[in-house]
């Protein structure tokens, strides 16, 4: 069977999606996609032969970001203003990172899904080896119900992209271990710093209403600020390490 997007690719060489395929991958309805488009929340598709709209990974990533912002309780009007502040040239990868930052201080959004639904969300069949790799990345986890998996919809999109990267299963596990150890250490040190330098003095000034209000504001904003700082610092450090590694090569 052929589709209207068969043989059509984006500028990056990636296959495009019809509006029905995009809706299936994003877990929304076609009507929702068209509504978002009329509100300017989604960029217009590329119009190909037979006047068929072709969507790419950037549309999928933007839908995931919109979903996450709604999960935070933002109205569509607020989301419009939020998206207007983002650079216009953000890639699908950049949007995925941005969505991960937004989701990092949200309540747990993981959900249970049968394998068929998992494959529909992934947009491709998933073999046992694929599921093992996704589990190693922390994207999915088996539940007590056979054939049902615990999955984070946002992480799933990133994990599926990594399935085609030639990295051994053992390497993924080792990388996850390294990341977990160092992020846990960083979280511990930052928590200790906050406890000693911020929370301690606050306890001594609990009777000051202005100080109490400032602490509440800080608590609400601290986690997203710390997460963004950690991601930025890690990206810079990784670029420096790769640059040095390439020089040695």
ZADO-1210 file (C-alpha; in nm, 4 decimals, padded with zeros to 6 digits):
<atoms>
<atom x="00.0000" y="00.0000" z="00.0000" code="UNK" pos="1"/>
<atom x="00.1270" y="00.3494" z="-00.0780" code="UNK" pos="2"/>
<atom x="00.0620" y="00.6785" z="00.0954" code="UNK" pos="3"/>
<atom x="00.0566" y="01.0366" z="-00.0244" code="UNK" pos="4"/>
<atom x="00.3929" y="01.0911" z="00.1444" code="UNK" pos="5"/>
<atom x="00.5716" y="00.7956" z="-00.0138" code="UNK" pos="6"/>
<atom x="00.9106" y="00.9114" z="-00.1402" code="UNK" pos="7"/>
<atom x="00.8673" y="01.2616" z="00.0053" code="UNK" pos="8"/>
<atom x="01.1346" y="01.3783" z="00.2494" code="UNK" pos="9"/>
<atom x="01.2223" y="01.6920" z="00.4424" code="UNK" pos="10"/>
<atom x="01.5300" y="01.9053" z="00.3714" code="UNK" pos="11"/>
<atom x="01.7150" y="01.6880" z="00.6223" code="UNK" pos="12"/>
<atom x="01.6223" y="01.3762" z="00.4235" code="UNK" pos="13"/>
<atom x="01.3669" y="01.2511" z="00.6755" code="UNK" pos="14"/>
<atom x="01.0362" y="01.1004" z="00.5553" code="UNK" pos="15"/>
<atom x="00.7345" y="01.3262" z="00.5983" code="UNK" pos="16"/>
<atom x="00.3948" y="01.2500" z="00.7515" code="UNK" pos="17"/>
<atom x="00.0394" y="01.3104" z="00.6369" code="UNK" pos="18"/>
<atom x="-00.1908" y="01.4843" z="00.8815" code="UNK" pos="19"/>
<atom x="-00.3429" y="01.1467" z="00.9736" code="UNK" pos="20"/>
<atom x="00.0008" y="00.9963" z="01.0379" code="UNK" pos="21"/>
<atom x="00.1037" y="01.3012" z="01.2418" code="UNK" pos="22"/>
<atom x="-00.2111" y="01.2737" z="01.4526" code="UNK" pos="23"/>
<atom x="-00.1479" y="00.9037" z="01.5164" code="UNK" pos="24"/>
<atom x="00.2150" y="00.9628" z="01.6127" code="UNK" pos="25"/>
<atom x="00.1291" y="01.2538" z="01.8437" code="UNK" pos="26"/>
<atom x="-00.1739" y="01.0876" z="02.0008" code="UNK" pos="27"/>
<atom x="-00.4116" y="01.3693" z="01.9076" code="UNK" pos="28"/>
<atom x="-00.6940" y="01.4079" z="01.6559" code="UNK" pos="29"/>
<atom x="-00.6676" y="01.5535" z="01.3074" code="UNK" pos="30"/>
<atom x="-00.9178" y="01.8166" z="01.4159" code="UNK" pos="31"/>
<atom x="-00.6826" y="01.9213" z="01.6980" code="UNK" pos="32"/>
<atom x="-00.3904" y="01.9595" z="01.4561" code="UNK" pos="33"/>
<atom x="-00.5945" y="02.1760" z="01.2220" code="UNK" pos="34"/>
<atom x="-00.7193" y="02.3840" z="01.5147" code="UNK" pos="35"/>
<atom x="-00.3626" y="02.4402" z="01.6374" code="UNK" pos="36"/>
<atom x="-00.2618" y="02.5379" z="01.2848" code="UNK" pos="37"/>
<atom x="-00.5346" y="02.8007" z="01.2624" code="UNK" pos="38"/>
<atom x="-00.4178" y="02.9432" z="01.5962" code="UNK" pos="39"/>
<atom x="-00.0601" y="02.9633" z="01.4692" code="UNK" pos="40"/>
<atom x="00.0670" y="02.7089" z="01.7209" code="UNK" pos="41"/>
<atom x="00.1952" y="02.4846" z="01.4416" code="UNK" pos="42"/>
<atom x="00.3887" y="02.6005" z="01.1347" code="UNK" pos="43"/>
<atom x="00.2129" y="02.5274" z="00.8053" code="UNK" pos="44"/>
<atom x="00.2952" y="02.1992" z="00.6292" code="UNK" pos="45"/>
<atom x="00.4800" y="02.1771" z="00.3015" code="UNK" pos="46"/>
<atom x="00.2233" y="02.1371" z="00.0252" code="UNK" pos="47"/>
<atom x="00.3222" y="01.8646" z="-00.2188" code="UNK" pos="48"/>
<atom x="00.1646" y="01.6912" z="-00.5174" code="UNK" pos="49"/>
<atom x="-00.2147" y="01.6624" z="-00.5146" code="UNK" pos="50"/>
<atom x="-00.2248" y="01.9478" z="-00.2599" code="UNK" pos="51"/>
<atom x="-00.1318" y="01.7091" z="00.0230" code="UNK" pos="52"/>
<atom x="00.0277" y="01.8655" z="00.3319" code="UNK" pos="53"/>
<atom x="00.3563" y="01.7118" z="00.4440" code="UNK" pos="54"/>
<atom x="00.4605" y="01.7361" z="00.8101" code="UNK" pos="55"/>
<atom x="00.8024" y="01.6710" z="00.9637" code="UNK" pos="56"/>
<atom x="00.9633" y="01.5885" z="01.2970" code="UNK" pos="57"/>
<atom x="00.9536" y="01.9545" z="01.4001" code="UNK" pos="58"/>
<atom x="00.5720" y="01.9405" z="01.3911" code="UNK" pos="59"/>
<atom x="00.5754" y="01.6257" z="01.6047" code="UNK" pos="60"/>
<atom x="00.8123" y="01.7833" z="01.8571" code="UNK" pos="61"/>
<atom x="00.6076" y="02.1039" z="01.8708" code="UNK" pos="62"/>
<atom x="00.2902" y="01.9045" z="01.9377" code="UNK" pos="63"/>
<atom x="00.4678" y="01.7292" z="02.2254" code="UNK" pos="64"/>
<atom x="00.5723" y="02.0665" z="02.3667" code="UNK" pos="65"/>
<atom x="00.2170" y="02.2039" z="02.3387" code="UNK" pos="66"/>
<atom x="00.0857" y="01.8928" z="02.5149" code="UNK" pos="67"/>
<atom x="00.3377" y="01.9383" z="02.7955" code="UNK" pos="68"/>
<atom x="00.2533" y="02.3066" z="02.8383" code="UNK" pos="69"/>
<atom x="-00.1164" y="02.2171" z="02.8619" code="UNK" pos="70"/>
<atom x="-00.0244" y="01.9555" z="03.1200" code="UNK" pos="71"/>
<atom x="00.1294" y="02.2417" z="03.3200" code="UNK" pos="72"/>
<atom x="-00.2126" y="02.4131" z="03.3179" code="UNK" pos="73"/>
<atom x="-00.1376" y="02.6816" z="03.0585" code="UNK" pos="74"/>
<atom x="-00.4213" y="02.8124" z="02.8433" code="UNK" pos="75"/>
<atom x="-00.3929" y="02.8191" z="02.4629" code="UNK" pos="76"/>
<atom x="-00.3525" y="03.1962" z="02.4753" code="UNK" pos="77"/>
<atom x="-00.0626" y="03.1588" z="02.7199" code="UNK" pos="78"/>
<atom x="00.0900" y="02.8841" z="02.5046" code="UNK" pos="79"/>
<atom x="00.0682" y="03.1132" z="02.2012" code="UNK" pos="80"/>
<atom x="00.2638" y="03.3821" z="02.3861" code="UNK" pos="81"/>
<atom x="00.5123" y="03.1220" z="02.5109" code="UNK" pos="82"/>
<atom x="00.5797" y="02.9801" z="02.1640" code="UNK" pos="83"/>
<atom x="00.6158" y="03.3279" z="02.0148" code="UNK" pos="84"/>
<atom x="00.9171" y="03.3819" z="02.2403" code="UNK" pos="85"/>
<atom x="01.1005" y="03.0764" z="02.1040" code="UNK" pos="86"/>
<atom x="01.3526" y="03.1234" z="01.8192" code="UNK" pos="87"/>
<atom x="01.1903" y="03.0590" z="01.4824" code="UNK" pos="88"/>
<atom x="01.4716" y="02.8305" z="01.3639" code="UNK" pos="89"/>
<atom x="01.4506" y="02.5734" z="01.6452" code="UNK" pos="90"/>
<atom x="01.5054" y="02.2227" z="01.5121" code="UNK" pos="91"/>
<atom x="01.3025" y="01.9167" z="01.6098" code="UNK" pos="92"/>
<atom x="01.5918" y="01.8163" z="01.8367" code="UNK" pos="93"/>
<atom x="01.5949" y="02.1588" z="02.0067" code="UNK" pos="94"/>
<atom x="01.2183" y="02.1418" z="02.0591" code="UNK" pos="95"/>
<atom x="01.2512" y="01.7934" z="02.2086" code="UNK" pos="96"/>
<atom x="01.5117" y="01.9203" z="02.4560" code="UNK" pos="97"/>
<atom x="01.2891" y="02.2172" z="02.5398" code="UNK" pos="98"/>
<atom x="00.9958" y="01.9835" z="02.6010" code="UNK" pos="99"/>
<atom x="01.2149" y="01.7695" z="02.8284" code="UNK" pos="100"/>
<atom x="01.3062" y="02.0790" z="03.0302" code="UNK" pos="101"/>
<atom x="00.9398" y="02.1722" z="03.0685" code="UNK" pos="102"/>
<atom x="00.8488" y="01.8167" z="03.1670" code="UNK" pos="103"/>
<atom x="01.1334" y="01.7818" z="03.4149" code="UNK" pos="104"/>
<atom x="00.9458" y="01.9655" z="03.6905" code="UNK" pos="105"/>
<atom x="00.5991" y="01.8440" z="03.5978" code="UNK" pos="106"/>
<atom x="00.4201" y="01.5612" z="03.7780" code="UNK" pos="107"/>
<atom x="00.4920" y="01.2141" z="03.6436" code="UNK" pos="108"/>
<atom x="00.3299" y="01.1949" z="03.2995" code="UNK" pos="109"/>
<atom x="00.4132" y="00.8315" z="03.2270" code="UNK" pos="110"/>
<atom x="00.1232" y="00.6109" z="03.1266" code="UNK" pos="111"/>
<atom x="00.0527" y="00.2442" z="03.0611" code="UNK" pos="112"/>
<atom x="00.0143" y="00.1369" z="02.6987" code="UNK" pos="113"/>
<atom x="-00.0237" y="-00.2005" z="02.5251" code="UNK" pos="114"/>
<atom x="00.2393" y="-00.2909" z="02.2698" code="UNK" pos="115"/>
<atom x="00.0138" y="-00.2065" z="01.9746" code="UNK" pos="116"/>
<atom x="-00.0453" y="00.1442" z="02.1112" code="UNK" pos="117"/>
<atom x="00.3262" y="00.1802" z="02.1805" code="UNK" pos="118"/>
<atom x="00.4062" y="00.0949" z="01.8193" code="UNK" pos="119"/>
<atom x="00.1390" y="00.3354" z="01.6965" code="UNK" pos="120"/>
<atom x="00.2925" y="00.6147" z="01.9013" code="UNK" pos="121"/>
<atom x="00.6401" y="00.5197" z="01.7815" code="UNK" pos="122"/>
<atom x="00.5260" y="00.5157" z="01.4196" code="UNK" pos="123"/>
<atom x="00.7042" y="00.1843" z="01.3549" code="UNK" pos="124"/>
<atom x="00.7047" y="-00.1802" z="01.4618" code="UNK" pos="125"/>
<atom x="00.9034" y="-00.2479" z="01.7774" code="UNK" pos="126"/>
<atom x="01.0799" y="-00.5815" z="01.8110" code="UNK" pos="127"/>
<atom x="01.1915" y="-00.7374" z="02.1374" code="UNK" pos="128"/>
<atom x="01.5431" y="-00.5968" z="02.0880" code="UNK" pos="129"/>
<atom x="01.3987" y="-00.2479" z="02.0315" code="UNK" pos="130"/>
<atom x="01.1989" y="-00.2731" z="02.3533" code="UNK" pos="131"/>
<atom x="01.5090" y="-00.3884" z="02.5424" code="UNK" pos="132"/>
<atom x="01.7011" y="-00.0848" z="02.4128" code="UNK" pos="133"/>
<atom x="01.4167" y="00.1501" z="02.5055" code="UNK" pos="134"/>
<atom x="01.4045" y="-00.0052" z="02.8522" code="UNK" pos="135"/>
<atom x="01.7815" y="00.0425" z="02.8871" code="UNK" pos="136"/>
<atom x="01.7328" y="00.4117" z="02.8099" code="UNK" pos="137"/>
<atom x="01.4592" y="00.4369" z="03.0716" code="UNK" pos="138"/>
<atom x="01.1954" y="00.5133" z="02.8089" code="UNK" pos="139"/>
<atom x="00.9702" y="00.2134" z="02.8771" code="UNK" pos="140"/>
<atom x="00.9336" y="-00.0425" z="03.1521" code="UNK" pos="141"/>
<atom x="00.7398" y="-00.3662" z="03.1702" code="UNK" pos="142"/>
<atom x="00.4329" y="-00.3744" z="03.3929" code="UNK" pos="143"/>
<atom x="00.2702" y="-00.6637" z="03.5740" code="UNK" pos="144"/>
<atom x="00.0241" y="-00.6920" z="03.2850" code="UNK" pos="145"/>
<atom x="00.1761" y="-00.8983" z="03.0013" code="UNK" pos="146"/>
<atom x="00.2205" y="-00.6969" z="02.6814" code="UNK" pos="147"/>
<atom x="00.1680" y="-00.3631" z="02.8578" code="UNK" pos="148"/>
<atom x="00.4449" y="-00.1085" z="02.9164" code="UNK" pos="149"/>
<atom x="00.4919" y="00.2005" z="03.1285" code="UNK" pos="150"/>
<atom x="00.6014" y="00.4784" z="02.8928" code="UNK" pos="151"/>
<atom x="00.6644" y="00.8533" z="02.8912" code="UNK" pos="152"/>
<atom x="00.5217" y="00.9811" z="02.5585" code="UNK" pos="153"/>
<atom x="00.7809" y="01.2577" z="02.5317" code="UNK" pos="154"/>
<atom x="01.0802" y="01.0335" z="02.6002" code="UNK" pos="155"/>
<atom x="00.9416" y="00.7774" z="02.3567" code="UNK" pos="156"/>
<atom x="00.9979" y="01.0090" z="02.0609" code="UNK" pos="157"/>
<atom x="01.3612" y="01.0633" z="02.1572" code="UNK" pos="158"/>
<atom x="01.4163" y="00.6957" z="02.2319" code="UNK" pos="159"/>
<atom x="01.2773" y="00.5812" z="01.8976" code="UNK" pos="160"/>
<atom x="01.5159" y="00.8176" z="01.7177" code="UNK" pos="161"/>
<atom x="01.8062" y="00.6596" z="01.9072" code="UNK" pos="162"/>
<atom x="01.7072" y="00.3068" z="01.8025" code="UNK" pos="163"/>
<atom x="01.8713" y="00.3594" z="01.4647" code="UNK" pos="164"/>
<atom x="02.1936" y="00.4938" z="01.6163" code="UNK" pos="165"/>
<atom x="02.4630" y="00.2192" z="01.6043" code="UNK" pos="166"/>
<atom x="02.5246" y="00.1965" z="01.9787" code="UNK" pos="167"/>
<atom x="02.5508" y="-00.1392" z="02.1555" code="UNK" pos="168"/>
<atom x="02.2942" y="-00.2285" z="02.4214" code="UNK" pos="169"/>
<atom x="02.5734" y="-00.2618" z="02.6782" code="UNK" pos="170"/>
<atom x="02.7025" y="00.0865" z="02.5941" code="UNK" pos="171"/>
<atom x="02.3578" y="00.2362" z="02.6520" code="UNK" pos="172"/>
<atom x="02.3403" y="00.0670" z="02.9935" code="UNK" pos="173"/>
<atom x="02.6894" y="00.1901" z="03.0835" code="UNK" pos="174"/>
<atom x="02.6074" y="00.5454" z="02.9724" code="UNK" pos="175"/>
<atom x="02.2872" y="00.5439" z="03.1772" code="UNK" pos="176"/>
<atom x="02.4798" y="00.4247" z="03.4840" code="UNK" pos="177"/>
<atom x="02.7324" y="00.7076" z="03.4453" code="UNK" pos="178"/>
<atom x="02.4572" y="00.9673" z="03.4035" code="UNK" pos="179"/>
<atom x="02.2571" y="00.8382" z="03.7003" code="UNK" pos="180"/>
<atom x="02.5611" y="00.8375" z="03.9298" code="UNK" pos="181"/>
<atom x="02.6749" y="01.1887" z="03.8405" code="UNK" pos="182"/>
<atom x="02.3283" y="01.3475" z="03.8320" code="UNK" pos="183"/>
<atom x="02.2475" y="01.1955" z="04.1706" code="UNK" pos="184"/>
<atom x="02.5727" y="01.3358" z="04.3071" code="UNK" pos="185"/>
<atom x="02.4959" y="01.6795" z="04.1602" code="UNK" pos="186"/>
<atom x="02.1424" y="01.6709" z="04.3035" code="UNK" pos="187"/>
<atom x="02.2797" y="01.5798" z="04.6462" code="UNK" pos="188"/>
<atom x="02.5338" y="01.8637" z="04.6468" code="UNK" pos="189"/>
<atom x="02.2838" y="02.1206" z="04.5222" code="UNK" pos="190"/>
<atom x="02.0281" y="02.0097" z="04.7821" code="UNK" pos="191"/>
<atom x="02.2896" y="02.0389" z="05.0557" code="UNK" pos="192"/>
<atom x="02.3850" y="02.3869" z="04.9341" code="UNK" pos="193"/>
<atom x="02.0208" y="02.4973" z="04.9305" code="UNK" pos="194"/>
<atom x="01.9589" y="02.3502" z="05.2752" code="UNK" pos="195"/>
<atom x="02.2635" y="02.5136" z="05.4347" code="UNK" pos="196"/>
<atom x="02.2709" y="02.8500" z="05.2574" code="UNK" pos="197"/>
<atom x="01.9028" y="02.9192" z="05.1869" code="UNK" pos="198"/>
<atom x="01.6699" y="02.7042" z="05.3934" code="UNK" pos="199"/>
<atom x="01.8653" y="02.7460" z="05.7183" code="UNK" pos="200"/>
<atom x="01.8572" y="03.1277" z="05.7184" code="UNK" pos="201"/>
<atom x="01.4902" y="03.1151" z="05.6124" code="UNK" pos="202"/>
<atom x="01.3963" y="02.9130" z="05.9198" code="UNK" pos="203"/>
<atom x="01.5521" y="03.1876" z="06.1307" code="UNK" pos="204"/>
<atom x="01.3300" y="03.4544" z="05.9652" code="UNK" pos="205"/>
<atom x="00.9944" y="03.2711" z="05.9422" code="UNK" pos="206"/>
<atom x="00.8234" y="03.5622" z="06.1170" code="UNK" pos="207"/>
<atom x="00.9048" y="03.8008" z="05.8283" code="UNK" pos="208"/>
<atom x="00.6076" y="03.7892" z="05.5802" code="UNK" pos="209"/>
<atom x="00.8108" y="03.9369" z="05.2931" code="UNK" pos="210"/>
<atom x="01.0843" y="03.6783" z="05.3401" code="UNK" pos="211"/>
<atom x="00.8276" y="03.3971" z="05.3503" code="UNK" pos="212"/>
<atom x="00.6764" y="03.5193" z="05.0216" code="UNK" pos="213"/>
<atom x="01.0227" y="03.5379" z="04.8613" code="UNK" pos="214"/>
<atom x="01.1023" y="03.1832" z="04.9703" code="UNK" pos="215"/>
<atom x="00.7754" y="03.0528" z="04.8250" code="UNK" pos="216"/>
<atom x="00.8549" y="03.2207" z="04.4951" code="UNK" pos="217"/>
<atom x="01.2069" y="03.0770" z="04.4969" code="UNK" pos="218"/>
<atom x="01.0789" y="02.7263" z="04.5715" code="UNK" pos="219"/>
<atom x="00.8375" y="02.7441" z="04.2759" code="UNK" pos="220"/>
<atom x="01.1087" y="02.8509" z="04.0330" code="UNK" pos="221"/>
<atom x="01.4164" y="02.6758" z="04.1691" code="UNK" pos="222"/>
<atom x="01.3759" y="02.3347" z="04.0093" code="UNK" pos="223"/>
<atom x="01.3246" y="02.4530" z="03.6486" code="UNK" pos="224"/>
<atom x="01.6134" y="02.6988" z="03.6850" code="UNK" pos="225"/>
<atom x="01.8459" y="02.4325" z="03.8236" code="UNK" pos="226"/>
<atom x="01.7459" y="02.1800" z="03.5556" code="UNK" pos="227"/>
<atom x="01.8036" y="02.4307" z="03.2771" code="UNK" pos="228"/>
<atom x="02.1396" y="02.5292" z="03.4262" code="UNK" pos="229"/>
<atom x="02.2441" y="02.1632" z="03.4498" code="UNK" pos="230"/>
<atom x="02.1428" y="02.0890" z="03.0908" code="UNK" pos="231"/>
<atom x="02.3214" y="02.3989" z="02.9606" code="UNK" pos="232"/>
<atom x="02.6371" y="02.3201" z="03.1564" code="UNK" pos="233"/>
<atom x="02.6313" y="01.9582" z="03.0395" code="UNK" pos="234"/>
<atom x="02.5872" y="02.0570" z="02.6744" code="UNK" pos="235"/>
<atom x="02.8814" y="02.2949" z="02.6925" code="UNK" pos="236"/>
<atom x="03.1000" y="02.0403" z="02.8693" code="UNK" pos="237"/>
<atom x="03.0082" y="01.7705" z="02.6165" code="UNK" pos="238"/>
<atom x="03.0948" y="01.9991" z="02.3245" code="UNK" pos="239"/>
<atom x="03.4322" y="02.0750" z="02.4821" code="UNK" pos="240"/>
<atom x="03.5024" y="01.7052" z="02.5388" code="UNK" pos="241"/>
<atom x="03.4054" y="01.6156" z="02.1809" code="UNK" pos="242"/>
<atom x="03.6192" y="01.8990" z="02.0478" code="UNK" pos="243"/>
<atom x="03.9223" y="01.7716" z="02.2416" code="UNK" pos="244"/>
<atom x="03.8499" y="01.4135" z="02.1379" code="UNK" pos="245"/>
<atom x="03.8388" y="01.5130" z="01.7697" code="UNK" pos="246"/>
<atom x="04.1670" y="01.7005" z="01.8052" code="UNK" pos="247"/>
<atom x="04.3325" y="01.3895" z="01.9459" code="UNK" pos="248"/>
<atom x="04.1949" y="01.1821" z="01.6585" code="UNK" pos="249"/>
</atoms>
